[in-house]
């Protein structure tokens, strides 16, 4: 759209507000989900199609259209002008500019103003909205291990508004961690990972509650560690801890979001037999504990491209959020295999083992 034509179709927010007092209608063409972030008092709520039908009945109607950022209302205004409707104009910059200029906005009562601003991009999603955001706020997620995998998981779950994170790790930050463990900075070297993680995460979301658990995960403590959590995200780096978490989660019916990395490869899955009894496998179905005599080479031994744990951990965060929001299709019964060298993503079926001693 040419600059001159665009300016002729638009009206500044203060003028649109002034014209409301003069009897010119302001029509909000955003979706119902978008309006939870705020509305202009007195604005009419109509879809684009409703606006077109109204103009057909009253071609002399003077109206200012507003959307979120000014793009949709501008396109609709241009369409109406081409149809000979001269009384239509678009509010420049939409509700975003309206708010930035300090003009009054009414907010939905069930969404606090700070939440409406912080989680605005969630609130407009039909799969989230106010109810979903409230569900995240009340959720409890245990992060088992605070290394390369759970660094992005922790950051994204905190930013998403998850109410409580359990931070489980026994280690201290080392300089060699910083190549991939994005939760930490140089100033954290030598400090316990749990304490450093809590400081960083509460900078991301001051309302976040962090339960710090300075423990090494094993078969003796896994059961009480997972008790009371909605989701457990496995960011450990040894099979004994993984199998201990798996057995505890299966017994408690809690979903276990699995991730693993080595060199340029990664894997993601969700082990949750309780979600589909008899159809969903557990970790032991994929990697039997009885057949595992030793751990595969660690990242310290085999190496890992720093971004690979970031890719896998971000996918683990997405799986955890889908489970909490009860939306989408979590990777239950599937193993996503990632190769960063070729950027191949392969999804493999994982079937339950009827003879599995953990979930069979």
Legacy VTK file of the C-alpha trace (Angstrom):
# vtk DataFile Version 3.0
C-alpha trace
ASCII
DATASET POLYDATA
POINTS 360 float
0.000 0.000 0.000
1.412 3.397 -0.998
2.335 5.732 1.925
0.017 8.508 0.742
-2.947 6.175 0.405
-2.216 4.592 3.777
-2.178 7.958 5.562
-5.462 8.921 3.911
-7.119 5.796 5.289
-5.813 6.107 8.845
-6.716 8.179 11.880
-4.566 8.740 15.013
-5.842 7.064 18.201
-6.492 10.351 20.084
-8.656 11.600 17.223
-10.554 8.312 17.125
-11.239 8.633 20.837
-12.412 12.228 20.430
-14.709 11.273 17.572
-16.350 8.617 19.749
-17.720 11.463 21.910
-19.050 13.060 18.720
-21.069 10.000 17.750
-18.636 8.266 15.373
-18.595 4.531 16.050
-15.383 2.714 16.948
-15.530 -0.941 15.876
-13.135 -3.544 17.298
-12.637 -6.250 14.654
-10.334 -8.445 16.762
-11.280 -11.970 17.821
-12.910 -12.717 21.158
-9.672 -14.340 22.321
-7.722 -11.166 21.545
-10.130 -8.984 23.496
-9.174 -10.572 26.804
-6.039 -8.411 26.712
-8.198 -5.275 26.822
-10.903 -3.338 24.994
-11.843 0.286 24.433
-14.891 1.231 26.507
-17.845 1.857 24.219
-16.339 0.158 21.170
-18.588 -2.129 19.127
-17.394 -5.706 18.659
-17.914 -6.973 15.114
-16.248 -9.341 12.661
-15.068 -8.076 9.279
-18.059 -9.763 7.632
-20.469 -8.095 10.040
-18.892 -4.742 9.199
-19.392 -5.357 5.471
-23.053 -6.280 6.002
-23.658 -3.171 8.117
-22.168 -0.936 5.412
-24.456 -2.578 2.871
-27.450 -1.419 4.868
-26.041 2.015 5.707
-23.447 3.191 3.135
-23.229 6.589 4.834
-22.105 5.088 8.139
-19.069 6.850 9.642
-16.887 4.404 11.509
-13.326 3.978 12.738
-11.981 0.413 12.718
-9.430 -0.895 15.228
-7.513 -4.175 15.465
-4.415 -5.238 17.414
-1.660 -3.571 15.385
-3.512 -1.659 12.679
-2.912 -4.026 9.760
-6.242 -5.864 9.531
-8.281 -2.718 10.072
-6.292 -0.944 7.346
-6.923 -3.737 4.834
-10.641 -3.764 5.650
-10.798 0.034 5.353
-9.145 -0.084 1.926
-11.639 -2.759 0.812
-14.573 -0.649 1.945
-13.213 2.489 0.298
-12.872 0.647 -3.010
-16.549 -0.258 -2.659
-17.353 3.465 -2.458
-17.696 3.694 1.346
-15.959 6.953 2.262
-16.837 6.995 5.964
-14.448 4.196 6.989
-11.046 4.799 8.544
-8.491 2.666 10.348
-7.017 3.535 13.766
-3.272 3.792 13.104
-1.225 1.303 15.107
-4.324 -0.396 16.502
-4.837 -1.112 20.171
-1.061 -1.472 20.666
-0.524 2.210 19.855
-3.735 3.208 21.655
-2.296 1.726 24.877
1.239 3.041 24.315
-0.216 6.558 24.104
-1.826 6.119 27.501
-5.404 6.061 26.253
-7.804 4.141 28.534
-8.431 0.424 28.063
-10.772 -1.854 29.969
-9.440 -5.274 30.886
-11.255 -8.502 31.536
-11.813 -8.930 35.252
-10.439 -12.461 35.362
-7.044 -11.438 33.944
-4.883 -9.141 36.127
-3.414 -6.256 34.185
0.178 -7.444 34.596
-0.792 -10.910 33.358
-2.725 -9.427 30.444
0.464 -7.654 29.369
2.992 -10.382 30.173
1.002 -13.236 28.641
-0.799 -11.284 25.912
0.431 -13.605 23.149
-0.875 -16.615 25.075
-4.229 -15.086 25.871
-5.096 -14.606 22.199
-4.502 -18.292 21.447
-7.763 -20.289 21.498
-5.806 -23.265 22.903
-4.667 -21.179 25.888
-6.764 -18.109 26.678
-7.489 -17.029 30.286
-8.460 -20.543 31.401
-5.319 -22.121 29.993
-3.114 -19.423 31.460
-4.724 -19.961 34.856
-4.024 -23.685 34.443
-0.348 -22.942 33.809
-0.247 -20.649 36.835
-1.437 -23.478 39.087
0.825 -26.116 37.472
3.793 -27.816 39.150
6.642 -29.142 37.004
9.683 -30.996 38.325
12.913 -30.412 36.406
15.167 -33.408 37.032
18.673 -32.114 36.370
19.616 -28.538 35.533
22.059 -29.029 32.679
21.909 -28.430 28.950
18.444 -29.923 28.438
16.549 -28.387 31.323
18.180 -24.974 30.907
15.863 -24.002 28.012
13.010 -25.970 29.577
13.289 -23.935 32.777
13.512 -20.612 30.953
10.551 -21.282 28.674
8.298 -22.718 31.387
9.062 -19.763 33.644
8.367 -17.339 30.809
5.155 -19.204 29.942
3.776 -18.615 33.429
4.078 -22.067 35.003
3.475 -21.408 38.688
5.937 -23.754 40.408
9.148 -25.362 39.201
11.009 -28.008 41.167
14.760 -27.599 40.624
16.640 -30.836 41.230
20.441 -30.985 40.955
23.405 -31.723 43.205
26.135 -30.096 41.105
27.829 -26.716 40.900
28.237 -24.576 37.795
31.504 -25.166 35.933
32.908 -23.018 33.176
32.665 -25.932 30.747
28.877 -25.906 31.307
28.461 -22.448 29.801
28.870 -23.670 26.220
25.386 -25.204 26.324
23.747 -24.582 29.710
22.178 -21.222 28.895
20.606 -20.889 32.324
23.945 -19.723 33.745
26.515 -16.990 33.261
30.166 -16.610 34.117
29.259 -15.068 37.474
27.564 -18.357 38.468
30.702 -20.499 38.165
31.321 -22.298 41.449
27.782 -21.766 42.772
25.181 -24.530 43.222
23.127 -24.937 40.056
19.878 -24.870 41.993
20.600 -21.480 43.565
21.897 -19.957 40.326
18.899 -21.301 38.408
16.427 -19.890 40.922
17.994 -16.425 40.687
17.833 -16.412 36.895
14.312 -17.824 36.613
12.839 -15.333 39.036
14.303 -12.580 36.883
12.315 -14.044 33.989
9.111 -14.297 36.036
9.111 -12.723 39.521
5.896 -14.589 40.422
7.503 -17.991 39.828
7.875 -20.261 42.844
11.018 -22.409 42.826
11.352 -25.464 45.073
15.082 -26.144 45.382
16.085 -29.792 45.867
19.842 -30.392 46.155
19.739 -34.138 45.577
21.360 -36.718 43.333
18.525 -38.712 41.742
18.536 -42.458 42.413
16.153 -45.358 43.010
16.073 -44.556 46.710
14.669 -41.028 46.413
12.928 -40.931 43.016
9.523 -41.875 44.416
9.311 -38.970 46.855
10.981 -36.594 44.403
8.227 -37.005 41.783
5.357 -37.099 44.276
2.921 -34.212 43.906
4.124 -32.901 40.530
1.995 -32.608 37.399
4.814 -33.276 34.933
8.431 -34.425 35.296
10.978 -33.310 32.705
14.014 -35.584 32.474
17.201 -33.617 31.943
19.534 -36.150 33.543
22.575 -37.618 31.839
22.771 -41.195 33.115
20.535 -44.205 32.643
20.307 -45.158 36.320
18.711 -41.831 37.175
16.501 -42.022 34.084
15.201 -45.476 34.975
14.609 -44.440 38.585
12.527 -41.470 37.408
10.677 -43.635 34.900
9.692 -46.254 37.496
8.555 -43.572 39.948
6.526 -41.721 37.303
4.860 -44.913 36.059
3.880 -45.843 39.623
2.451 -42.361 40.234
0.794 -41.999 36.802
2.823 -38.847 36.055
3.977 -37.984 32.506
7.748 -38.097 32.018
9.091 -35.824 29.253
12.273 -37.457 27.981
15.201 -35.854 26.189
18.676 -37.044 25.277
21.610 -35.636 23.295
24.998 -36.734 21.987
27.270 -34.948 19.525
24.898 -33.662 16.809
21.915 -35.878 17.606
18.980 -35.638 19.969
15.861 -37.529 21.001
12.541 -36.450 22.529
9.580 -38.487 23.772
6.856 -38.583 26.422
6.535 -41.704 28.565
3.085 -41.799 30.144
1.537 -45.280 30.305
-1.368 -43.991 32.417
-2.593 -41.839 29.508
-3.336 -44.873 27.310
-3.256 -48.065 29.409
-1.856 -50.930 27.407
-1.043 -48.665 24.453
1.559 -46.210 25.771
5.108 -47.387 26.565
7.504 -46.354 29.317
11.248 -45.734 29.058
11.986 -49.330 30.033
10.054 -50.527 26.954
12.491 -48.555 24.776
15.688 -49.101 26.769
15.361 -52.118 29.093
17.188 -51.534 32.348
18.151 -55.201 32.588
20.014 -55.013 29.280
21.969 -51.875 30.174
25.348 -52.664 31.666
26.865 -49.187 31.297
25.959 -45.651 30.340
26.626 -44.405 26.821
29.495 -41.892 26.552
28.696 -38.633 28.344
28.833 -35.215 26.695
32.211 -34.703 28.377
33.503 -37.844 26.659
31.734 -37.744 23.292
31.174 -33.985 22.984
27.996 -32.187 21.961
27.270 -29.214 19.734
26.064 -26.571 22.170
22.863 -25.769 20.299
21.609 -29.381 20.230
20.546 -29.465 23.910
18.811 -26.151 23.215
16.787 -27.666 20.364
15.876 -30.776 22.347
15.158 -28.871 25.556
12.898 -26.414 23.735
10.938 -29.348 22.304
10.684 -30.850 25.790
9.268 -27.541 27.038
6.702 -27.604 24.238
5.663 -31.145 25.207
5.309 -30.164 28.869
3.150 -27.156 27.971
0.907 -29.243 25.700
0.351 -31.712 28.531
-0.447 -28.963 31.038
-2.802 -27.218 28.607
-4.393 -30.512 27.525
-3.972 -29.597 23.872
-2.255 -31.005 20.802
-0.714 -34.455 20.536
2.137 -35.136 22.979
4.823 -37.564 21.829
3.301 -40.481 23.733
4.320 -43.672 21.945
6.648 -41.803 19.596
10.361 -41.042 19.633
11.420 -37.913 17.754
15.002 -38.318 16.483
16.882 -35.190 15.441
20.086 -34.892 13.417
21.407 -31.333 13.465
24.019 -32.047 10.787
21.392 -32.850 8.167
18.480 -31.148 10.010
16.456 -34.341 9.666
13.579 -34.923 12.070
12.320 -38.519 12.141
9.375 -39.745 14.198
9.553 -43.396 15.204
6.836 -45.509 16.793
7.628 -46.922 20.242
5.370 -49.776 21.257
4.749 -50.950 24.822
6.334 -54.201 25.889
3.656 -56.484 27.393
6.385 -58.151 29.468
7.860 -54.861 30.730
8.492 -55.232 34.487
7.776 -51.517 34.998
4.542 -50.878 33.055
3.567 -54.204 31.464
LINES 1 361
360 0 1 2 3 4 5 6 7 8 9 10 11 12 13 14 15 16 17 18 19 20 21 22 23 24 25 26 27 28 29 30 31 32 33 34 35 36 37 38 39 40 41 42 43 44 45 46 47 48 49 50 51 52 53 54 55 56 57 58 59 60 61 62 63 64 65 66 67 68 69 70 71 72 73 74 75 76 77 78 79 80 81 82 83 84 85 86 87 88 89 90 91 92 93 94 95 96 97 98 99 100 101 102 103 104 105 106 107 108 109 110 111 112 113 114 115 116 117 118 119 120 121 122 123 124 125 126 127 128 129 130 131 132 133 134 135 136 137 138 139 140 141 142 143 144 145 146 147 148 149 150 151 152 153 154 155 156 157 158 159 160 161 162 163 164 165 166 167 168 169 170 171 172 173 174 175 176 177 178 179 180 181 182 183 184 185 186 187 188 189 190 191 192 193 194 195 196 197 198 199 200 201 202 203 204 205 206 207 208 209 210 211 212 213 214 215 216 217 218 219 220 221 222 223 224 225 226 227 228 229 230 231 232 233 234 235 236 237 238 239 240 241 242 243 244 245 246 247 248 249 250 251 252 253 254 255 256 257 258 259 260 261 262 263 264 265 266 267 268 269 270 271 272 273 274 275 276 277 278 279 280 281 282 283 284 285 286 287 288 289 290 291 292 293 294 295 296 297 298 299 300 301 302 303 304 305 306 307 308 309 310 311 312 313 314 315 316 317 318 319 320 321 322 323 324 325 326 327 328 329 330 331 332 333 334 335 336 337 338 339 340 341 342 343 344 345 346 347 348 349 350 351 352 353 354 355 356 357 358 359
